[in-house]
Amino acid sequence: MIRINLLGQIRPRSSRRPVATGAALPVLFIGVGAAVGFIVLSFFYYTWQKQLSEENANIKRLQSEKTQLEQTKLQVEAFEKQKTILKQRVDTIEQLQRDRTGGQELLDMVANTVSRTENLWLTTMTRKGATLSMEGSSASINAVANFITALKRSGYFQKVEIKESKQDDKNPTVLTYNFQISAEITPPPGPQTKTASAPAKPAPSPASGKKG
């Protein structure tokens, strides 16, 4: 149908402009998605950062506990070593008392010499004639040398020789040396007691008297 404008005036156009909503929606979705993603990433970052801090704190705590346990372990090992040495000394003295084959004076001298020597203990001691054989262990070679020196200075032995000295490989955690020593017994002479002869009784003097 054909419309004719009889007035000859141009009709004003409408001032309303169409809104282009098709292009704004993707931008809006992108903005909302970016905001949500930022919030989610921030939440995960905060959570992971918190977990990382807790794990670092746990690692420091475990390292501190490990250091304390290592120090305690060293102390326990030192106590066990000292306990073993003391027990072996006691067992040695008891063994010497059970298996003594010489005089009590010789036994006491050897036991006192062992007690005065640090980080050394005897395991066996046998006497055959004038020869005394001793076997034992020590924590160092110097302890064996000190023991031999003490035996020589005691005056009970003329000749002290070390037959064998080697490191004990049975217990690698504790450094010990096994040794064998032989000595010739020459006990010092005891003090000579001089017995003084008893003075002779004076002879009774004859009774003096005149008979009347």
Residue, then its C-alpha position, 0 to 999 in steps of 0.5 A: m500500500i502506497r502512502i502519500n504525504l499531502l502536507g509536504q512535511i518531512r516526518p521527524r525521525s524517532s530519537r530512540r536508538p537501538v541498544a546493541t546488547g549483543a556485543a555487551l553480553p560477552v564483555l560482561f561474562i568475561g568480566v564476571g568470569a575474571a572476577v570469579g577466577f581471581i577470587v578462586l585463585s586468591f582462595f587457593y593461593y591463600t590456602w596453599q600458602k598456609q599449608l606451606s607455612e605449616e609444613n615449613a614449621n613442621i619441618k623445623r620442629l622435626q629437625s629440632e627433635k632429630t637433633q635432640l634425639e641424636q644428642t640423647k643417642l650419643q649420651v645413651e651410647a656413652f652411658e652403655k659403654q661406661k656401664t659395660i666397662l664397669k660390669q666387666r671390671v666387676d666380673t673380672i674381680e669376681q672371676l679372679q676371686r673364684d679362680r685365684t691360684g696364688g696367694q691373696e697378696l698377689l691377687d690383691m695386687v693385680a686387682n688393685t693394679v687393674s682398678r687403678t688402670e683406666n679403660l682396662w679389664l681382665t677376663t682370665m688370669t692363670r698361674k703355672g708355676a712362677t708364670l702368670s698369664m693374663e688376658g683382657s681388653s682395653a679401650s686403648i693401647n695406652a691403657v695396656a702400656n700403663f698396665i704393664t708399667a704398673l705391673k713392673r713397678s709393683g715389684y712382684f714381677q721380674k719380667v712382663e711381656i705382651k704376647e698379643s694385642k689386636q683390635d676387637d672386630k666383634n663389636p664395631t660400635v665400641l673400640t676395644y683391644n684384646f691383649q695377652i700378657s705373661a709375667e714371671i712372679t718374683p714377690p718381694p721378700g717380706p720384712q725379716t723379723k729378728t728374733a732376739s734370744a731371751p736373756a738367761k735367767p740369773a742363777p739363784s744365789p746361794a742362800s747366805g746364812k750362818k748356822g748357829 
